[in-house]
Amino acid sequence: MKLIIVESPAKCKTIEKYLGSNYIVMASKGHVRDLSTRGKGGLGVDVENGFKPDYVIPKSKREIVEQLKKAKTECDEVILATDPDREGEAIAWHLAEVLGLSVKTTKRLEFHEITRDSISHAIENPRTIDLSLVAAQEARRIVDRIIGFKLSGMIQKKIKSRSAGRVQTPTLKLIHDHEKTILEFVPEEYWDLEIKAKTKDGHVFALTLVNSKGESIEIKSEQDAQKVLNSLLEEIEVVNVEKVIRPKESKEPFTTSSLQQEAFAKLKLKTSETAKIAQKLYEGVTLGGDEHTGLITYTRTDSPRLSDTYIAKATNYIIEAFGKEFLGKVKKGKKVINSQEAHEAIRPTSNHRTPESVQPYLKQNEYNLYKLIYNRALGSLMKPRLDEVYIVTLKSGDYYFKFEMEKTTFKGFEILEKVKEKNQVIVDLEPGDLLTISKKEGKQKFTQPPARYSEAKIVKIMEEVGIGRPSTYAPTIENLTKSKYIIDNRGIVQITEQGSKTAYVVNKYFPEVSKPDYTAKLELHLDGIESGEENRTKVLDSFYKEFIEEVEKANELMYIDQNGEGELLDETCPKCGARLLKREGKFGDFIGCSNFPKCSYVKKEEKAPAKKTGEFCPKCGKELVERVDRKGKIIHACPDYPKCKYVKPDNIPVESKQTGELTDKVCPKCGAPLLKKKGKYGMFLGCSNYPTCDHKEKYRRSRK
């Protein structure tokens, strides 16, 4: 009897069924050991002696380990078949250590799909544990423990934040910086022109304003828009008709990142949901009868590459199912930062298991995700869709316009997705033909700030800049949510006040850790350990020395009291001699004594003379001055405060020419003061914000 150990219990029955009664398959349920919290700083790592780790078996895994030990005594051989990645290799090594197995001789199976052929091939071609891969994982775990304990512990004390880490910290900063961009966005005016032209036989087309070369032109003002509209006569002349064949290429197969992005875009699935469903499809589902099989390959990959075996089978399937004319070429995807490309892309394990054939055995979300994966992989090897496009250029005065007519002439890869063909009516037009202008209208619009990131967008950026690896994308977003740094609203992410505070403080005192390329560079060093080109201890030693210097410096400068974080300055308190501290108070930053509450000294800032505005207070007649209120906002107010408390409302423009007597009443529409004015039929109250606001009401004399 032979014992095979995998990570997930869901794989056990499937693999046992493939291998027969001579095998028992059991699951470790992930890692069976982790770093302890013993030793200096509770790191579980002996920093002074080559970063030697101190591993322990967590309480939650002791029963599993005992069950595995017992099974080992009842079997002739133990074979390790954990996941084919860095973490899986480390789990295999830990199992060997715990069960007393020889690292040099114990068989290690590697398979990327859970199918009968794949498992049989792995059994026939075992290898041993890759210790370089294990060393790389161990180095990563030690780095994460040091950063996590040292940095997390500090911000817990200083700013009451939950945690920080090698991957989540730069990810949080990306979200924080994007939110800042949104808040600082200044809208710009532009105008949309809605112009429609009708052919003699009644077909209507929407025209786009272009230059003589056919490129779009932006209209920035009403004056420019009106100039274009005024140039249009009742008819507009066709000056050119160009026919082109426009191909639409299929996309390369899915990686972990691109699958999570597409699943959000098309299925509105969060990254954690996509990861969970994909794992289920990988581990296997029960189809008709007794058949239980994995539907897709391993889900954690950064490579869009397909295996030669799959390409050969898919080629035959495409010719057989659709015809040779649909067969395309193999795509060569662009390599992303730090991608290992150890595994092929996510693809179906069999082309003959079409989405429709397995739909009865899947839940709706499982079917939808499988369909995405199946069509993307097979479609990547098929020819593009071809559209016949007629580009019509028209001219009126000095302005050029265009519209397009198109129809699909070859479905290509879209035959898989049953996409509705473009079958627009093609009107026979020639230069010199005239079309009638049926509508011309300009609409004022303003540019909008960038949209908040979706989870999928964050994953895409993480991949592009090299933060983390496929296995960390979804967990990182989950950690940020659990830490209450972000709010996740149906996959759209918004940073919280605590998240912004954490990103700001960590970036200020640990700028290197906050940079995306910090973790990207570290991943390169880990890859170097994995390939044998770099030494584990030297990499850890270099990291530790630089990081600890930042920790010690931050410990000295970062300060926290009941008011929030503060920064020690090189000035001393004139009262007690302690160092002064820049703090965040209720009404903004201030400088006070770090010996508070024993010393209550607060440094008074020299105030610049109030800037006069040239406008006068409607209540007392004094010239208004520019001030900063408690929220840090610039206001125009009476200089005689607190005797006169007049503050000019924001929504009364400086250039307002409205006349009348200012009243104590405010506009119910916009909140601006109402003016007492004389009209055609006597006195009335009108909004001082006219013409932006046109509110008016009857004037009623007060009875004395």
C-alpha positions, 0 to 999 in steps of 0.5 A: 500500500502506498500513501500519497499526500496532497494539499486539498481534500477535494483531490483525494477521491478523484486521485484514488479512483484513478490509481486504484486500491493500492493507493491511499490519498490523504490531504495535509490541508495546506501547511503543517508547520509555520514559524514560531513566535519564540526568540528575539522579537517573537520572530521565530527566526535566529537573525544572528545565526544565518536566519535559522527558522524555528518551526512549530506545528500549529494546534489546528494541524496536530491532529492531521499530522498524527493521522498522517504519521499513523497512515505512514506506518501502515503503508510501504511508501509515502509519495508527496503530491502537493501543489506545483508551486513555491508554496507547494514545494515548501509544504512537501519539504515540511511533510518530509521533515515532520514524517521523517522522510528522506528528502533525497529519495522521497518521491515528489509528484508534479501535475498541473491538471487532475485528470487520469492521464496527468496523474498517471504521467506524474506517477511514472515520472516522479522527482524529488523535492527541489530544495532551492525552491524550498529555500526561496519560499523560506526566505519569503516567509522570513521576510514577511514575518520580519516586516509583518512583526516589526512594521505591524507592531509599530503602526498598531502602537502608533496609529492603531492600524491593524497590519502592514506587509511586503505586498499589502503596503505598496498595494494600499499606497497605489489605492491611496495615491489614486484616491488623491488623484480623484479628489484633486481632479479639476473638471474641464469643459468640453462639448459633444456634437450630436449631428445626424445625416440622412441618405436619400433612401432614409437611412440615418447615420451619426456623424463624428467631427474629424480633421482632414486625416480622419482623426477626431477633434475635441470641442472645448467651448460653446463658441467652438461648438456653435461655429461648427454647427453654424457651418452646416447647411441643409445638406452635406457632401460625401468626399470619400468612401474607403473600404477596409477589412478590419480584423478582430483578434482573439486574446491570449489564454488566461493567467490568474490576473487576466482571469480575475479581470475578465471575471469581474468585467463580464460576470461581476465576480470578486477576485476571491470568488473567482479564485474559489470557483476556479479552484473547484473547477481545477480540483474536479467535479462529478460529471455523468455517472461515476466520472469525476475529473478536473475541468481546468489546469492549475489556477495560479499562473503568470504565463499565457503559454499553452503546452505543445500537447494541448495545442496539438489536440486543440488544432485537431479539434478546431479542424474537426468541429469548425473546419480548417479555415478557422485554425489560426496561429499560436499567440506569443504573450508579452512577458510581465514583470517578475513572471516565472512562467513555470506553469502554462496558462489556465485552460480546459483539460479537454476540448471535447468537454464543451461548456454546454456538455458540462453545464448540467453538472455545474452551478451557474457561476461555475458554468459561466467561469468555465465557459470564459476559460474554455472559449479564451483558450481554444479561441486563442488558436483560432483566426480573427473575426473579419468585418467589412468596413466602409468609412465615409468622409463628408465635408461642410465648409472647412469641417470634415465628418465621418461615419462607418458602415460595417458587416461581418464577413467571417466569424472567426473565433467568435463562433465559440461565443455565438456573438451576434454578427455585425450586419449593418445595412450598407448604403451605396455612396459615392463622392459628390452624393449629398446627405440631408442634415436631420439633427444638429445639437451641441451639449455641454459636458465636463470631464469626469475624475478617474473611476475608483479602482475595481478589484480586478484593476488593482490585480492588473496593476499589481501584476504590471508593477510586479507586486506579489504573485498570482497566489497573493492577488486575492488574499491581499485584497481580502487582508486590506478589507479585513484591516478596514483599510478599504471598503469593497462595494460590489468589487469597487474599492474605496479607501477608508480614512484609516487606510489613507492614514496608514498609507501616508504614515508608512510611506513617510517613515518606510518609503522603500517598503511602500514602493511597488518596486521594493517587493518586485526587486525582492521577488527577483532575489527570491527567483535568484535563490530558486535558480541557485544564482543567489545565496539565501542568507546573503539575500536575507542579511542585506534585506534585514540590515536596510530594513532595521535601520528604517525601523530604528529611525522610525521608532525615534521619529514617529510618535503617538498620543491621544491626538494622533501621530506626530513628528519629533523636530530638532527644536527644543521646548523653551519651557522644559527643554524637551523636543518639540513635536509636530502633531495633528490636532482638531483644527490642523497641524500644530507644534507642541511639547513632546512632554505633554501633559506635563508641559503644555507649551504650544508654539504660536505661529506668526500670522501674516497680515490679512489679505484684503479682497476689495469687497465690502461687508454688507452688514457693517461696511468694512472691507472683507479679508481672506482667512482660513477656517477651521477646516483649512478652507479659504473664506472671505469674512468680515475683519471685525469678527466676533462683533460682525460674523458675516462670511461670504457664501461660496456660491456668490461669485466675486464678479456677481453684479446682483444688486439689492439689499442683503437679507438674513434669509437663504435660498431654499435651492442653493443656500445663498443669501436672498436679496431684497429687490425691486421688480416690475410689480413691486418688491420681491426676494431673489437669489444672490446666485442668479443666474446660476440659481433663479429662485425668487419669492414674495417679499413680506414686510415684518409686522412690528 
